[in-house]
Amino acid sequence: MSKREQYAPGGATGAKIEKDGEKWTLVLVRDLRHPPARVWEALTEPEHLREWAPFDSDRSLGTVGTAKLTAAGSPKPQVSESRVKRADPHKVLEFSWGAQDVRWELEPLGNGTRLTLWHNIERGFISWGAAGWHICFDVLDRLLAGEPLGRIVGGEATKFDWQRLTAEYAEQLGVVAPRWKGAPS
């Protein structure tokens, strides 16, 4: 059995919601055993994003300016004009992804990095986003450790306990998880 087939995400952890009126922002924190410079490269460079992120980029996200982000795992290509608003190497990356805002902060933590993600997601789908990012973080961590699993996004994530994670994050965040097609009644 391959490492990918053996992969199972751990329990929901490190998530909270920040609310500003009707705007809901998912905040996820993950401690990675890799230094900020390596994590930064994985967050910004197209060849690394293709290995773990839920989108592809037509350019490095390491500098301010426009970029085209294409959602990965979608049945039809979904391309968003995006704008990198802030790129402080090894520290902060902020960009738009369609109508959503994404912010990454990297803090040195011993020999590793505390990675914090802020992503404003429609309230009804915030637990889905948390579960999806959880799996992406796992894939990222293994990629950086030299044990790549390959990107797990979109419908493929449902093969890796995504439904359980969605329910756990919904409970942790105090929201109702949306129903997905094929879910038991």
C-alpha positions, 0 to 999 in steps of 0.5 A: 500500500502506498503512503497516499493510500495509508494517509488518514488526517488526524482530528480537527485542531487549531481552528477558530472563526473571526467575525466582522459583521457578516464577514466570517474568517477561518483561522487555522494554525499549524506548527510545521517542522520546517523553517520559514524559508522552506515554508515560504517557498511552498506558499509562493512558488507555482511548482510547489503549489501544484503539489499541495495547494487547492489552486495553481498560480500562473506566477510566483506569489512572492511579489506584489501584483496580479496573478491568475489562480486556477482552482484545482480539482474542479470539474471545469476550470475556475480561474480567478484574477487575483492580487498579491497585496503583501509579500514579506518574504518568510513572514506574511503573504496576503492575496485575493482569491476571487472574492475571498481574502487569504493571509498567511503568517509564518513565525519561527518556532524552534527549528520549524514554523508556526503557520497561520492562515486567515481565509474569509469563507462564506459562513455556511461553508466554513467547516468545509474550508477548514477540512480542506485546508487541514488536508492541504496542510498535511500534504504540505508538511509531508511534501516539505519532509520529502515524503510527498503524497500528491495534492488532495483537493476537490472531490478526491478529498472525500476519499480521505475522511473529509466528511469526518473532518468537516463534522469535527470542524463544524462542532469545534467552530459551532456551525452547522456543516453543509450537506454534500451529495451522496451523504446519508440522511 
